[in-house]
Amino acid sequence: MAVLGLLPSIRGGLGELARTGQHSRLIDGYLRPYARAFEEVRYFSYLDESLADFSADAELLARVRVLPGGGWHPWLYAFVLPFRHRRALAACDVVRVFQVTGVIPALVARRLYGVPFVTTYGFWYGRLARSRVSARLSRAVAAAGLAAAGAVIATTPELAEEARRRAPRAHVHVIPNGVDTTAFRPPARAAAPGHLMYLGRLSEEKQLDTLVDAAGKLTARHAVRVTLVGDGPVRPALEAQARASGVALDVRPFVDHREVPAVLGEADVFVLPSRTEGHPKVLLEAMACARPCIASAVGGNLAIVEDGVTGLLFPAGDAGALADRVERLLRDRTLGAALGARARQAVVARYDLGTLVAREIELLRRVAGLAS
């Protein structure tokens, strides 16, 4: 029996994904095709949960088993997990680690049980660390994971080069993030002019103050409003900034991933102003919906957007430059429509989720030594 093990990032689980509506993306985009390619899928969660908490699909429940965690400090549980679920983990043909910072149980399983693993290197982890200690810990865990992996999936060529630099002998494959291009498609109705939108966590590295500042520079000349879909620690500061600058700001809670296409359809312009990005799925989703997109010229944004062709780029943190890009789209509706149409074409051609997951499954089976 071919068995695939799945390891989320440290602290991760379906419940953690559900807080931001992303559990349905995992279930629809990954668990279903995994379950068709392997006879059993075992998801090793850090949380006390079951798949039945999130899905009533009888076929999926029969093929996918969630092994619960809970009650432990996440870093301690990362070492406990391979012993607590020893039989289930040792019987896996290959383990898929969704982010390299969650690789500790896979490292233990490889050492004790000989189970190979494939991990993703999808972010500049040190840049997102909250302290020097956590940055060093993340880098150390990532280095060990990259060196021991049967294969590494990098989401951009830039990250692939970084993975090879950290682990010269690593077998690195570039497989970008993808989007369900049938679910994410152009909306039936035109969006309200001047409606700027962002979806995701409201955190410092997203530099959403730049978006609010840019909108404030435009309010005297254009009827603009900003919608932020998500939550996070900088929400109060952003609301205060908007009130002070006279920006019409609407902050909505996270929605289930299946509802995101309809929400994106309301956006006249989608903006991603982050100071750092790996390979942002939400940008791909907005492009798949043919939304005119403006993104900061950093990391994975540069890998996705061709400036002036499939979207517009601006220097991260430069509110004046962002306001200029937004105003170009507000004044030239034809430009926005053309950027959106070309963005949709690019995503369909290069980032279709079904095609990319099939490539990933082929790699997993190859590392496991299973016949095609």
C-alpha positions as CSV (number, residue, x, y, z in Angstrom):
1,M,0.0,0.0,0.0
2,A,1.4,3.4,-1.0
3,V,1.2,5.8,1.9
4,L,1.9,9.5,1.9
5,G,2.7,11.4,5.1
6,L,2.0,15.1,5.4
7,L,3.7,17.5,7.9
8,P,2.4,21.1,8.3
9,S,4.6,23.9,9.4
10,I,5.5,24.0,13.1
11,R,2.4,24.8,15.1
12,G,0.3,23.9,12.0
13,G,-2.9,22.0,11.4
14,L,-6.2,22.2,9.7
15,G,-7.6,24.3,12.5
16,E,-4.8,26.8,12.1
17,L,-5.5,27.1,8.4
18,A,-9.2,27.5,9.1
19,R,-8.5,30.7,11.1
20,T,-7.6,32.4,7.8
21,G,-10.0,30.3,5.6
22,Q,-7.1,28.4,4.0
23,H,-8.2,24.8,5.1
24,S,-10.5,24.4,2.1
25,R,-7.6,25.3,-0.2
26,L,-5.6,22.4,1.3
27,I,-8.5,20.0,1.2
28,D,-9.6,20.8,-2.4
29,G,-6.3,21.5,-4.0
30,Y,-4.0,19.0,-2.3
31,L,-5.7,16.4,-0.2
32,R,-8.0,15.3,-3.0
33,P,-5.4,14.7,-5.6
34,Y,-3.0,13.2,-3.0
35,A,-5.7,10.7,-2.1
36,R,-6.2,9.7,-5.7
37,A,-2.4,9.2,-6.2
38,F,-1.8,7.3,-2.9
39,E,-3.8,4.6,-1.2
40,E,-3.7,6.4,2.1
41,V,-2.7,9.9,3.2
42,R,-1.7,10.6,6.8
43,Y,-1.7,14.2,8.0
44,F,0.3,14.7,11.2
45,S,-1.2,17.7,13.0
46,Y,0.1,19.8,15.9
47,L,-3.6,20.3,16.9
48,D,-6.2,18.1,18.6
49,E,-8.4,17.7,15.6
50,S,-9.9,15.3,13.0
51,L,-10.6,15.6,9.3
52,A,-14.3,15.2,10.1
53,D,-14.2,18.6,11.8
54,F,-13.6,20.2,8.4
55,S,-15.1,17.9,5.7
56,A,-18.1,15.5,5.4
57,D,-16.8,14.0,2.1
58,A,-17.0,10.2,2.7
59,E,-14.5,9.3,0.0
60,L,-11.9,11.8,1.4
61,L,-12.5,10.6,5.0
62,A,-11.9,7.0,3.9
63,R,-8.5,7.9,2.3
64,V,-7.1,10.7,4.5
65,R,-6.3,10.2,8.2
66,V,-5.5,13.1,10.5
67,L,-3.3,12.1,13.4
68,P,-3.9,14.7,16.2
69,G,-1.4,16.5,18.3
70,G,-2.4,19.0,21.0
71,G,-1.3,19.8,24.6
72,W,2.4,20.3,23.9
73,H,4.7,23.2,23.1
74,P,5.1,23.1,19.3
75,W,8.9,22.9,19.3
76,L,8.8,20.1,21.9
77,Y,6.0,18.3,20.1
78,A,8.1,18.4,16.9
79,F,10.4,15.9,18.6
80,V,7.7,14.0,20.4
81,L,5.6,13.4,17.2
82,P,7.8,10.8,15.6
83,F,7.6,8.7,18.7
84,R,4.0,9.2,19.6
85,H,2.9,8.3,16.0
86,R,5.8,5.9,15.4
87,R,3.9,3.2,13.5
88,A,1.9,5.5,11.4
89,L,5.0,7.6,10.4
90,A,7.4,4.7,9.9
91,A,4.9,3.1,7.5
92,C,4.9,6.1,5.2
93,D,6.6,5.6,1.8
94,V,7.4,9.4,1.7
95,V,6.7,12.4,3.8
96,R,5.7,15.8,2.3
97,V,6.8,18.7,4.5
98,F,4.8,21.8,3.6
99,Q,7.4,24.3,4.9
100,V,11.0,23.5,5.7
101,T,10.6,25.0,9.2
102,G,8.3,22.1,10.0
103,V,10.9,19.5,9.0
104,I,12.0,18.3,12.5
105,P,9.7,15.2,12.7
106,A,10.7,14.3,9.1
107,L,14.4,14.5,10.1
108,V,13.8,12.1,13.0
109,A,11.8,9.8,10.9
110,R,14.4,9.6,8.2
111,R,17.1,8.9,10.8
112,L,15.2,6.3,12.8
113,Y,12.9,4.7,10.2
114,G,14.5,5.5,6.9
115,V,11.5,7.4,5.6
116,P,12.5,9.9,2.8
117,F,10.9,13.3,2.7
118,V,10.3,16.2,0.3
119,T,10.1,19.7,1.7
120,T,9.2,23.2,0.4
121,Y,11.6,26.1,0.6
122,G,9.1,28.9,0.0
123,F,10.0,32.0,2.0
124,W,13.0,34.0,3.1
125,Y,12.4,32.7,6.6
126,G,15.0,34.8,8.4
127,R,13.3,38.0,7.2
128,L,10.0,37.0,8.9
129,A,11.5,36.0,12.2
130,R,10.4,38.0,15.3
131,S,13.8,37.9,17.0
132,R,17.4,37.0,16.4
133,V,17.0,33.8,18.3
134,S,14.0,32.6,16.2
135,A,15.8,33.7,13.0
136,R,18.9,31.6,13.9
137,L,16.7,28.7,14.9
138,S,14.7,28.9,11.7
139,R,17.9,29.0,9.6
140,A,19.4,26.1,11.5
141,V,16.3,23.9,11.0
142,A,16.1,24.9,7.3
143,A,19.7,24.1,6.7
144,A,19.3,20.6,8.2
145,G,16.1,20.0,6.3
146,L,17.5,21.1,3.0
147,A,20.6,18.9,3.4
148,A,18.7,15.8,4.3
149,A,15.7,16.0,2.0
150,G,15.2,13.6,-0.8
151,A,14.1,16.6,-2.9
152,V,13.4,20.3,-2.3
153,I,10.6,22.2,-3.9
154,A,11.4,25.9,-4.3
155,T,8.6,28.2,-5.4
156,T,10.8,30.6,-7.4
157,P,14.2,30.4,-9.1
158,E,15.6,32.9,-6.6
159,L,14.6,30.7,-3.7
160,A,16.0,27.7,-5.6
161,E,19.4,29.4,-5.8
162,E,19.3,30.2,-2.1
163,A,18.4,26.6,-1.3
164,R,21.4,25.4,-3.3
165,R,23.6,27.9,-1.6
166,R,22.6,26.6,1.8
167,A,22.7,23.0,0.8
168,P,24.9,22.5,-2.3
169,R,24.0,18.8,-2.6
170,A,20.3,19.3,-2.4
171,H,18.1,18.1,-5.2
172,V,16.1,21.3,-5.9
173,H,13.1,21.5,-8.2
174,V,11.3,24.7,-9.0
175,I,7.5,24.2,-8.7
176,P,5.7,27.5,-8.0
177,N,2.5,28.0,-6.1
178,G,-0.6,27.6,-8.1
179,V,-4.2,28.6,-8.3
180,D,-7.4,26.8,-9.3
181,T,-8.1,28.6,-12.6
182,T,-11.6,27.2,-12.9
183,A,-12.7,28.6,-9.5
184,F,-10.7,31.8,-9.8
185,R,-11.9,33.5,-13.0
186,P,-13.1,37.0,-14.1
187,P,-16.2,38.2,-12.4
188,A,-19.5,38.6,-14.3
189,R,-19.9,42.2,-13.1
190,A,-17.5,45.2,-13.3
191,A,-16.1,46.4,-10.0
192,A,-16.8,49.8,-8.5
193,P,-14.2,52.4,-9.7
194,G,-11.6,53.3,-7.1
195,H,-12.1,50.2,-5.0
196,L,-8.6,49.1,-3.8
197,M,-8.3,45.8,-2.1
198,Y,-5.8,43.6,-0.2
199,L,-6.4,40.1,1.2
200,G,-4.2,38.5,3.9
201,R,-2.7,39.0,7.3
202,L,-2.6,42.5,8.6
203,S,1.0,42.4,9.8
204,E,4.0,44.7,9.7
205,E,5.8,43.0,6.8
206,K,2.8,43.6,4.5
207,Q,3.4,47.4,4.8
208,L,-0.3,48.2,4.5
209,D,0.4,51.7,5.9
210,T,1.9,52.4,2.5
211,L,-1.4,51.5,0.9
212,V,-3.4,53.7,3.2
213,D,-0.9,56.5,2.7
214,A,-1.1,56.2,-1.1
215,A,-4.9,56.3,-0.9
216,G,-4.7,59.4,1.2
217,K,-2.7,61.1,-1.5
218,L,-5.5,60.4,-4.0
219,T,-8.6,61.3,-2.1
220,A,-8.6,65.0,-3.2
221,R,-8.7,63.9,-6.9
222,H,-10.4,60.5,-6.9
223,A,-13.2,58.7,-5.1
224,V,-11.1,55.9,-3.6
225,R,-11.8,53.4,-0.9
226,V,-9.7,50.6,0.6
227,T,-10.9,47.2,1.7
228,L,-8.6,45.0,3.7
229,V,-9.8,41.4,4.0
230,G,-8.1,39.7,7.0
231,D,-6.9,40.5,10.5
232,G,-3.7,40.9,12.4
233,P,-1.7,43.0,14.9
234,V,-1.5,46.2,12.8
235,R,-5.3,46.6,12.3
236,P,-5.8,49.3,15.0
237,A,-2.9,51.4,13.7
238,L,-4.2,51.1,10.1
239,E,-7.7,52.2,11.2
240,A,-6.3,55.2,13.1
241,Q,-4.1,56.1,10.1
242,A,-7.1,56.0,7.8
243,R,-9.2,58.2,10.0
244,A,-6.4,60.7,10.3
245,S,-5.9,60.9,6.5
246,G,-9.6,60.8,5.5
247,V,-9.4,57.4,3.8
248,A,-12.5,55.3,3.5
249,L,-11.3,52.0,5.0
250,D,-13.3,48.8,5.4
251,V,-11.7,45.9,7.3
252,R,-13.4,42.6,6.8
253,P,-12.7,39.3,8.5
254,F,-11.0,36.4,6.7
255,V,-13.3,34.4,4.5
256,D,-13.3,30.8,3.5
257,H,-11.0,30.2,0.5
258,R,-14.0,29.1,-1.6
259,E,-15.5,32.6,-1.2
260,V,-12.3,34.5,-2.2
261,P,-13.1,34.6,-6.0
262,A,-16.3,36.5,-5.3
263,V,-14.5,38.9,-2.9
264,L,-11.7,39.5,-5.4
265,G,-14.4,40.3,-8.0
266,E,-15.3,43.4,-6.1
267,A,-11.8,44.9,-6.5
268,D,-11.2,47.5,-9.0
269,V,-7.4,47.3,-8.2
270,F,-5.7,44.6,-6.1
271,V,-2.6,45.8,-4.2
272,L,0.1,43.8,-2.5
273,P,2.6,46.3,-0.9
274,S,4.7,43.8,1.2
275,R,8.4,44.4,2.0
276,T,9.0,40.7,1.5
277,E,7.2,37.9,-0.3
278,G,7.9,34.2,-1.1
279,H,5.6,33.4,-4.0
280,P,2.2,34.9,-3.0
281,K,-0.8,32.8,-3.8
282,V,-3.2,35.7,-3.3
283,L,-1.5,37.7,-6.0
284,L,-1.9,34.7,-8.4
285,E,-5.5,34.4,-7.4
286,A,-6.2,38.1,-8.1
287,M,-4.5,37.8,-11.5
288,A,-6.5,34.7,-12.3
289,C,-9.6,36.8,-11.6
290,A,-8.3,39.3,-14.2
291,R,-7.9,42.0,-11.6
292,P,-5.5,44.8,-12.4
293,C,-2.7,44.2,-9.8
294,I,-0.1,46.5,-8.3
295,A,2.7,44.8,-6.3
296,S,5.9,45.9,-4.5
297,A,9.0,45.0,-6.5
298,V,10.3,42.3,-4.1
299,G,10.9,38.6,-4.0
300,G,8.1,36.4,-5.4
301,N,6.2,39.4,-6.7
302,L,9.0,40.0,-9.3
303,A,8.7,36.3,-10.3
304,I,5.0,36.7,-11.0
305,V,4.4,40.2,-12.4
306,E,5.9,41.5,-15.6
307,D,5.8,45.3,-15.0
308,G,3.5,47.0,-17.5
309,V,2.4,43.7,-19.0
310,T,0.6,41.6,-16.4
311,G,0.6,44.2,-13.6
312,L,2.4,47.2,-12.2
313,L,5.3,47.2,-9.8
314,F,6.5,49.9,-7.4
315,P,9.4,50.3,-5.0
316,A,8.4,48.8,-1.6
317,G,7.5,51.4,1.0
318,D,7.2,54.2,-1.5
319,A,3.6,55.6,-1.1
320,G,4.1,58.2,-3.7
321,A,5.0,55.6,-6.3
322,L,2.1,53.4,-5.3
323,A,-0.3,56.4,-5.6
324,D,1.1,57.1,-9.1
325,R,0.4,53.5,-10.2
326,V,-3.1,53.5,-8.8
327,E,-3.8,56.8,-10.5
328,R,-2.6,55.5,-13.8
329,L,-5.2,52.7,-13.6
330,L,-8.0,55.1,-12.4
331,R,-7.4,57.4,-15.3
332,D,-6.9,54.7,-17.9
333,R,-9.6,52.0,-17.7
334,T,-8.3,50.4,-20.9
335,L,-4.9,49.8,-19.4
336,G,-6.4,48.1,-16.3
337,A,-8.5,45.8,-18.5
338,A,-5.5,44.9,-20.6
339,L,-3.3,44.2,-17.6
340,G,-6.0,42.0,-16.1
341,A,-6.6,40.1,-19.3
342,R,-2.9,39.4,-19.8
343,A,-2.5,38.5,-16.1
344,R,-5.3,35.9,-16.4
345,Q,-3.6,34.4,-19.5
346,A,-0.2,34.2,-17.8
347,V,-1.7,32.4,-14.7
348,V,-3.6,29.9,-16.8
349,A,-0.4,29.1,-18.8
350,R,2.1,28.9,-15.9
351,Y,0.3,28.5,-12.6
352,D,-2.6,26.2,-12.9
353,L,-2.8,24.3,-9.6
354,G,-3.9,21.0,-11.0
355,T,-0.9,20.8,-13.3
356,L,1.5,21.9,-10.6
357,V,0.2,19.4,-8.0
358,A,0.5,16.6,-10.6
359,R,4.2,17.5,-11.0
360,E,4.6,17.5,-7.3
361,I,2.9,14.0,-7.0
362,E,5.2,12.7,-9.7
363,L,8.2,13.9,-7.6
364,L,6.9,12.4,-4.4
365,R,6.3,9.0,-6.0
366,R,9.8,9.2,-7.5
367,V,11.5,10.0,-4.1
368,A,9.4,7.2,-2.6
369,G,10.6,4.7,-5.2
370,L,7.1,3.9,-6.4
371,A,6.4,3.0,-9.9
372,S,4.6,5.6,-12.0
